[in-house]
């Protein structure tokens, strides 16, 4: 019986070769950044959503404005689905992280224009919807598929802890600093989130370029293995 032709040697060596020390170090750095990135986002999102009615009423708007949060979430997720593969996980991560401080600046503008509070609720609802996608897809761009589940499970633990702590922390912030003071703290945290996202995307992009140089055959589509059974 004729043998099935094997896959490209370059691809095989890429799959089987152990990670270099530089690659392992990059994985550790990205793992730490991802854990802090998700923990901070979870802290901000959970704290903000828990005290959203308080934020809305502070500017004299009806609490019903809170439904815009849900509209934003749904619309953002639908937009991501419609965009399809044109939007990669790294691109989505960068966009979402950079949009966060801009959205909080819009919320801070509510002190001048109360209507900006409604825009903040809608915008941050959309960001929150995209964060759900980023949380699940970003690890696939950072780590191998084999270690995706175990790494992600461990790296999401700090985020789960922040989810439990954030409502109490934001209650304390709002009591001590007021709604606007709490918003300023959140804005500062979103700047850290944006910086982490840019570092993660840059590191992942460099790693991808290095893989393409070391294993150029892995950077292009490979033909399907030829089945020689039919030629017997």
C-alpha positions in Angstrom: 0.0 0.0 0.0 1.4 3.4 -1.0 2.1 5.8 1.9 0.3 9.1 2.5 2.6 12.0 1.7 3.7 13.8 4.9 3.3 17.5 5.8 6.0 20.1 5.0 9.2 19.4 6.9 9.4 23.1 7.9 6.0 22.9 9.5 6.8 19.6 11.2 10.0 21.0 12.7 8.2 24.1 13.8 5.5 22.1 15.5 7.9 19.7 17.2 10.9 22.0 18.1 10.9 23.1 21.8 10.4 26.7 22.6 13.6 28.7 22.7 14.4 30.5 26.0 13.5 33.8 24.4 10.1 32.4 23.4 9.5 31.0 26.8 10.4 34.4 28.4 8.1 36.2 26.0 5.3 33.8 26.9 5.8 34.5 30.6 5.8 38.3 30.0 2.6 38.1 27.9 1.0 35.8 30.5 1.7 38.3 33.3 0.5 41.2 31.1 -2.7 39.3 30.1 -3.5 38.5 33.7 -3.1 42.1 34.9 -4.9 43.4 31.7 -8.0 41.2 32.3 -7.9 41.8 36.1 -7.9 45.6 35.7 -10.6 45.5 33.0 -12.8 43.3 35.2 -12.3 45.6 38.2 -13.3 48.7 36.2 -16.2 47.0 34.4 -17.8 45.3 37.4 -17.4 48.3 39.6 -18.8 50.7 37.0 -21.8 48.5 36.1 -22.6 47.8 39.7 -22.9 51.5 40.5 -24.3 52.6 37.1 -27.7 53.7 38.5 -25.9 56.0 40.9 -23.8 57.5 38.1 -26.9 58.1 35.9 -29.0 59.7 38.7 -26.0 61.9 39.7 -26.5 63.8 36.4 -30.3 64.0 36.7 -31.0 61.4 34.0 -33.7 58.7 34.3 -32.4 55.3 35.5 -33.9 53.9 32.3 -30.9 55.3 30.4 -29.2 52.2 31.8 -30.7 50.1 29.0 -28.2 51.7 26.7 -25.6 49.6 28.3 -27.3 46.5 26.9 -27.8 48.0 23.5 -24.1 48.8 23.4 -23.1 45.3 24.3 -25.4 43.7 21.8 -24.4 46.1 19.0 -20.7 45.7 19.5 -20.9 41.9 19.5 -23.0 42.0 16.4 -20.5 44.3 14.7 -17.6 42.0 15.6 -19.5 39.0 14.1 -20.2 41.0 10.9 -16.6 42.1 10.6 -15.5 38.4 10.5 -11.9 37.5 10.0 -11.0 41.0 8.9 -10.7 41.9 12.6 -8.0 39.9 14.4 -7.9 39.3 18.1 -4.9 41.6 18.4 -6.6 44.4 16.5 -9.7 44.0 18.6 -7.6 44.1 21.8 -5.9 47.3 20.7 -9.1 49.0 19.7 -11.0 48.0 22.8 -8.2 49.1 25.2 -7.7 52.5 23.5 -11.4 53.2 23.4 -11.7 52.7 27.2 -10.0 56.0 28.3 -11.8 57.9 25.6 -15.1 56.6 26.9 -14.4 57.6 30.4 -13.3 61.1 29.3 -16.8 61.3 27.6 -18.3 60.3 31.0 -16.3 63.0 32.7 -17.7 65.5 30.2 -21.1 64.9 31.8 -20.3 67.6 34.3 -20.7 70.1 31.4 -23.2 68.3 29.2 -25.4 65.8 31.1 -26.2 64.1 27.8 -22.7 62.8 27.7 -23.6 60.4 30.5 -25.9 58.6 28.2 -23.2 58.4 25.6 -20.8 57.0 28.2 -23.4 54.3 29.2 -23.8 53.3 25.5 -20.1 53.4 24.7 -18.9 51.5 27.8 -21.6 48.9 27.3 -20.1 48.4 23.8 -16.6 48.1 25.2 -17.8 45.6 27.8 -19.3 43.5 25.1 -16.0 43.5 23.1 -14.0 42.7 26.3 -15.9 39.4 26.5 -14.6 38.5 23.1 -11.1 39.7 23.8 -10.9 37.7 27.0 -11.5 34.5 25.1 -9.7 35.1 21.8 -6.5 37.0 22.9 -4.9 33.9 24.6 -5.1 32.1 21.2 -2.9 34.7 19.7 -0.4 34.6 22.6 -0.1 30.9 23.5 -0.2 27.6 21.7 -3.5 25.8 21.2 -2.3 23.0 23.4 -1.7 25.2 26.5 -4.7 27.6 25.8 -7.1 26.1 28.3 -4.7 25.5 31.2 -3.0 28.9 30.8 -6.2 30.9 30.4 -7.8 29.2 33.4 -4.9 30.2 35.7 -4.5 33.7 34.2 -8.2 34.5 34.7 -8.0 33.9 38.5 -6.9 37.4 39.3 -9.8 38.8 37.2 -12.3 36.6 39.2 -10.9 38.0 42.4 -11.2 41.6 41.1 -14.8 40.8 40.1 -15.6 40.1 43.8 -13.7 43.0 45.2 -14.6 45.8 42.7 -18.2 46.6 43.9 -17.0 47.2 47.4 -14.0 49.2 46.2 -16.1 51.4 44.0 -18.6 52.0 46.8 -15.7 53.2 48.9 -14.3 55.3 46.1 -17.7 56.9 45.4 -18.2 57.6 49.1 -14.7 59.1 49.6 -14.2 60.9 46.3 -17.6 61.3 44.9 -18.9 60.0 41.5 -16.6 62.3 39.5 -13.6 61.4 41.7 -14.3 57.7 41.1 -14.5 58.4 37.4 -11.1 60.0 37.4 -9.6 56.9 39.2 -11.2 54.7 36.6 -9.8 56.9 33.8 -6.3 56.5 35.2 -6.7 52.7 35.4 -7.9 52.6 31.7 -4.6 54.3 30.7 -2.7 51.5 32.3 -5.0 49.0 30.5 -4.2 50.8 27.2 -0.5 50.6 27.9 -0.6 46.9 28.7 -2.7 46.2 25.5 -0.1 48.0 23.3 2.7 46.1 24.9 0.9 42.7 24.5 0.1 43.4 20.8 3.7 44.6 20.1 5.2 41.5 21.7 2.8 39.2 19.9 3.5 40.8 16.6 7.3 40.5 17.1 6.9 36.8 18.0 4.8 36.2 14.9 7.5 37.9 12.7 10.2 35.8 14.2 8.3 32.6 13.6 7.7 33.7 10.0 11.5 34.2 9.5 12.5 31.0 11.2 9.8 28.9 9.5 8.8 30.7 6.3 6.8 27.8 5.1 4.5 28.1 8.1 3.6 31.7 7.1 1.8 30.7 3.9 -1.0 28.3 3.1 0.2 24.8 2.6 -1.4 22.4 0.0 -3.5 19.5 1.4 -1.4 16.3 1.7 -1.8 14.2 -1.4 -3.5 10.9 -0.9 -1.6 8.3 -3.0 -4.0 5.4 -2.2 -5.9 6.2 -5.4 -2.8 5.6 -7.4 -2.3 2.0 -6.4 
